[in-house]
Amino acid sequence: MHQGEFRKYFKTMGPVVLPVIHVLDAPQAKRNLATVIECGAPGAFLINHDFDVAQFLPIIEECRSRCPDLWLGVNFLGVSGETAFPILSTLQEKGTGVDAYWADDARIDERLEPQAEAESIAKIRESGAWDGLYFGGTAFKKQRAVEPGKYCESASIAAKYMDVVTTSGVATGHPAAIQKILDFRQGAGRNALAIASGISPDNAGEYMAHADAFLVATGINYAGDFYNLDPRRLRRLLQKTRQFAAGLSESVETDSVPDRDWYLRYMAPNVKDPKMAWLDPSSAYVNARAFHAMLDALCQPFHSTPVDVVAGIDAAGYVLGAAMAERLGTGFLTVRKAGKLPVPADQVSFVNYTQRTQHMELRQPAFRKGARVLLVDQWVETGGTMGAAIELVERQDGEVVGIAAICIEETPAGKKLRERYRCATCVAPGSELQRQCNAKSLDYFKDFDWDAILP
């Protein structure tokens, strides 16, 4: 199927997001389909992950009855089209229409000529009543290994036998190597190409220009949950693909702000009292795209770093910290100004950026010994507040595995933090924007548009 025809079929100019539901039973499947509909995804795939096809069929029928107009595909796990297409024809004749079939293994073998098994499956499909789209797995997960040098050839062969050439990473939840996708794109030519497994809101941008569909499960499920879609993660992925389809590069062209930091232009200048903070980053939080772009940048380094708990520092660190904890699937801990906790607490003193002595406290005990803690604040200037938080965590034998903030200014304290800890910031160290932050004067403040930041 030509990729232009495929995208027109789904009425999009970018990759189509098709959530994949690992089915447990009919109620669970229908709850997840409701999430698909609520979030505005164009359709979904159902997979019988832990039971046989015979038990799966009544669930498909029930889901179709509940959602008669939803685009619905199925994957009979471990079953090729040779068996699946007659079953789909029977379902269609009984009034249960299935819009697509996805086979993990389409029986493409780049070592052979002719493709006897793929030819046989094609003939069975043609002879039946079913008329949906065929997504055929090629060099897919842990099916027969294909030499990387043969990816292009495999995709070229596959395009002759299916509507959508479909490939994946090496296992569930593992993203495909980008070179593999580039080879598949070349081999598939202008035929539709889908990527299954490993796509998430955080890495989808790497694949946008090369794929026509994302078949995604773990990347949009709740953290640690194999069976239920997380609507917030699904919405983020849908938003990113729609922005790509609309030609929106997540950047703003200015002389003073690097493209990667476009969302920081929503931070507002201090126009009240010079004794107060010199800018207000929270004005960016109200803009959905800007806020989620911040979270993308801050979470990215910690997806591969074990984190047991995210700790936000009173009070601005609570906003980013709580959102990051949700993204990373951890608990959230508050580091409080002293005198706020009605439970046993440890307390330290420090000098803040206004040169005033303050006190911070942490409930005691806050976590088990050895817990890996990610500390989050809105901004790090002199490092006094962050230093106090670090001391509180380490007093309880916690391990600070990282620090996240919109900006860590390049003060002596800030430089020491970067040397000692893994740090994630929205403002890139060494950049022109970092220089402006160090000087406490952003160039775009001269022409700041207060109306433009409103949602």
N, C-alpha and C positions, 0 to 999 in steps of 0.2 A: 504494500500500500504506500503510495507516495506520501511523504511527510506533510506536504501541503494539504492533501486530501484528508489526512489524519487530523491535522490541527483544525481544519475547517469543520470536520465532523464534531469536534468538541468546542468549536467556536472560540478558539484562542490562538494567539500568535506566539505563545511560549510553551514550555513543557506542561503537560497535563499531569496533575497530581491525582493519583488513584490510590487512596488509602487501602491497605491490606489488613483484613480482620482474620486473626487466627481464632477459629470458631470453637467454642466450648459447648454451647447449646443454643437453642433458638432465642431465648430471652436475652442472652449476652450478645448475640449477633445483632438483634434488633436494636438494642441500646446503642451499640456502636454505629449502626447505620443511621440512627437518629443524630448522632454527633456529626457524621459525614454531611447530612442534609443541613443541620444547623450551621455548620461552618462554611457551607457553600461549595464543597468539593463536587466535581461533576459526576462522580460515581465511586464505586468501590469493588474490591475483590474479596471473596470469601474463600478461606482455605480450611479443609478438614485436617487439622494438624495432628490430632491424637485419636482418630477413629476412622472406620472404613467408609467407603463411598455409600454403601447401602444406608447407613445411619445419617449420612450427610444430606441425601436427597430430600427427605421431608423438611429439613431445616431450610434448604434452598427454596422449596415451595412456600413455606411459611413466610420467609423474608420477602419473596416476590409478591405474595398476597398483601403484606403490610406496606410495601413500597412499590406499587405497580409501575410507577413512572421513573424510577431511579435507574440510571445505567448501572448494571450489575454484572460482574464477571465472577468466574469461579476457577479454582485450581484444585483438581483432585490429586492430592499429594502422592507422588510416586507413580502416577498413571500417565501413560502417553496418550496422544490423540487417537491412536488405534482403538483404545477402549473407550475413551472419553466421548468422541464424536457421536457414536451410536446412542450413548446415554443422553447427550444433549438433544439429539433429534427426538428421542422419546419424550423428554421433558417438554420440548416445544410443541409436539403434537398433542400433549395433554394440557397445553395452555400455560405452561411455565416457561416464559422466554428468558434466556440467558444471553446477555449481550456480548460476552467474550469468554474465551477459554485460554487459560495460561498454563502451559506445560513447562515444568522445570527442565525437562529434557525433550527437545524436539527431534532427537535422533539424527542430528547432523553429524557427519563424520568426514572431516576434511581430508582424511587419509584415503578415502575410498572414492571410486567412480565406477558405476553410477551410485547415487544415493538411494539404495534399495528401500531402506526403512522409511525415509522421509517421503519417497514416492508412494509407498503403500499407504502411509497415513494420509497423504493428499487425496488419493483415490477414495479412501473411506469417507473423508470429509465431503468430497464432491458428490458422493452417492447418497448422502443423507439429507434430512430436511432442515438441519440446523444451519443458520445463515449469519452467525455472529463473527466477531473478529478473533483471529488466532494469534496469540502472543506465544512465540516459541522460544524456549530457553536454549541458549547456545553458549558453550563455554561457561556454564552456569554453576555457581557455587561448587559443591563437592561432587558434581557429576564427573564423568570421564575428564581427566586433565587434558588440556589443550596447550600445546607449546605457544608461548607468547608470540613467536614469529609467525604463527598460523592464525592469529586472531582476525586479521583482515580477510584472509581467504575464507575462514569459517563464516564471518558475517556476510560475505558476498554470496556464498552458497545458500545460507539461511534465507536470504531475501527472496529467493525463488520459491520458497515453500510456505511462507507465512505472511500475515498482514503486518505484524510488528516484530522485528528482530529484538530479542530480549536477552540481556546478559546481566551480570552481577559481580559483586566482590566474591572473595573466597568462601565466605560463610555468612550466615544471618547476622546483620548488624555491622558487617565489615564493608566499608566503602570500596568500590572498585578503583584500581589504580587508574589515574587519569590517562596514562599512555594506552591502557587497554581500551578505554572508551574512544580515544582518538583513532585507534586502529579499527575499532568496530564502526565508527562513523565513516571512515574512509571505505571500508568494505561494504557497508550497507548502502552507500551512495545516498540517493534522495529517498530511500525507503525509510519508513518510520522505525525509530530505535527507542527502546525502553530500557531503563536501568532499574533493577530491583535490588533491594538490600543495601543498607549502609547510607542511604541519603537521609539527611537531616536538615533542619532549618539553618544549621551552622555551616554546613559544607556544600549546600545545594548550588551556591554561586559558581563553584568550580565546574559544574556539569551543565549549567543552563544552556550554553551555546551549542552543546553537542548532542543533547537528548531531546526526544519528543514526548517522553512520558517518564514519570517517576512512580514506581510501584513501591510503596513505602509503608513499613509497619513499625519496627523498633524505633526508628528515628522520630516518630510522632506519637509513640505510646508514652504513658506515664513511666517515670524512671523506675526500673526494676519490675515492671508489669508487662508481661508478654501478650496480654489479651485485651487490653483496653486502651483506646485512643485518648490522648490528651488534647482537648479542644484548643488549648492555648498554643501548643506546638504545631498543631495542624494549621491553625490560622496564620501563624508566622510563616510557615512554608508556602501556603497559598498566597500570602501577601508578597513574598519575594518573587514567586514565579509571575505574578500579575505585574509587578513593577518591571520585571525583565521584559514581559510581553509588551508593555506600554513604552518600552525604550527608555525607562528611567534607570540611569546608572546611579547607584547610590552615592552621589557626589554633588558638590556644589562648586562651580568654577569661580574662584576668587584669587586675587593675588596674594592674600595674606593667610588663607586657610588651606592646607593641603587637601586634595580631593578625598582622601581616606577619612578626613575629619569633618566632613560636611555638616554633620549633625551638631557640632559644637557651636555653629553660628546661632543656635537658638539660646545660648547662654546670654543672660542680660547683664548690662553694666550697673554698678552701684550709682544711683542718682540722688541718694539721700544724705548719708552721713559718712564722712571719710573714716570714722572710727569703726564702721561696719565692714564686713567682707567686701572686697573690691568688685566682685561679680556674683551673679546668682545662677549656678548651674541648674537649679531646680526648674527654671523656666523652660528647659529642654524636656523635662519629664512629661509635661502635659501633651507634647506632640508624640503620637504613637510611634511614627517611623524613627524619630530621633531617639526616643527612649529605648526602643528595642535595638537600634544600632549600637547604642552605648553598651547595652547588655551583651550583645554579640562580641564586641571588642573585649570586654572585661572577663567574660566567661571562657573565651577561646583557649587561653593557655592552660586552663584547669580541667578541660574535658579529659585530658590524659594524665592528670595528677590526682592521686587519691585524696579526697577531702571528706572528713567526717562531719564537720559542722562549719557553717559560715557565721562569722561574728561581725555584726554591724556596730559601729561606734556612734554613740549618742551625739546628735540626733539625726543629722543628715545621712549618716551611713546606714540608717535603718532602711531607707527607701531602696537604695541599690543593693544592699546586703540581702534583704528579704527576697527581692526579685531574683538575685543570683542563686540563692539557696533553692528556690523553686526550679530554676533552670538546671541546676547541678544535681537535684534530687537529694539534698541534704537537709538536716535540721538547721534552725536559725537561733542564734544566741545574741543577746543584747549586752553591750558594754555600756554601763550607765554612768551618768553624772552621779556623784556621791549623794547619799541620803535618799535615794529613790526606791531601793529594794526592801521589801518587808520580810526578807529572809536573810540568813547568815551570808555575809559578803566580805570579800577581801578588797582593800582600798590602797591606791597609790596616789601620790601627789606629782604634779608636773607643771611646767610653765607653758602656756599656750601661745598662739601666734600674736596675741595682743600684749604679751609679756605679763599676764596675770597668772597667779598660782591657782590651779584648779585641782580637783580631786575626782578620780574615776574609780568605779567599783565593779566587781564581777561576783555574781552569786557563787557560793561555795558549799559543796562542789558544783562546778558547772558542767563537767564532763569526766569521763574515765581517763586515767593516766595514759599518756601516749596518744591521745586523740589528736588528729590532724586538723588544724584550724586555719581557715582562710579569713584574714581580717579585711574589712571593707570600710572605707570612709569616703566622703564625697571629694575631699581635696586634702593633700598633704603639703603643708608649707614649711613650718619649722621642724616638724616631726615630733613635737612634744606629745600630742595626743596619741599618735600611733605608737610612740615609744612606751607610753603608759599602758596601752592595750597589750602590747607585746609582753611587758613585764607581768601583767595580770595573768595572761595565758600561761607563761612559762613558770610562774609560781605554782601553778596547779599541775605541773608536769605535762602540759600540752605542747604540741609541736606546731609552730607557726610555719605552714607550708607555702604561704604566699600572702601578698598584699595587693589589693585592688583599689583603685581610686581613679577618678576622672583625670587627675593630674598629680604627679609628684614633682614639686618644684625642685630645680637643681641647686638646692642649698647643700651645705655640708652634710646635714642630717639626711636629706633626700638621697644624696649619692651613697651614703652608707647603707641606707635601706635597700637600694638597688644592688649593692655589692653582696649583701647578706641574704636577701630573700628573692624568690621569684615574684616579679611585680608585673601587674597588668594595668595599663593606663590607656585612656582614650587619646590623650595627648602624647604623641610619639617623642621619646627622648631624643634630643639633638635636632629636632625639627625647628622650623621658623616659628611655628605656633608655640613650641616649648620656650623659645627665647622670649616671645611676647608675654607668656605666662610668668616667666621669671621676673620680667620687668613690670608686671601687673598692669599691662595696657595692651589690649587687643586692637589691632588696626581696624577691624570692622565695627568697633564701638562708635567710631566717628559718624557712621551712617546707619546706625542701628534702627531697624524697622520694627517698632513694637507691635504693629498689627500683624506682621508676617509670622510671628511666633505663635499666634493664637491657633488652636485646633479648629 
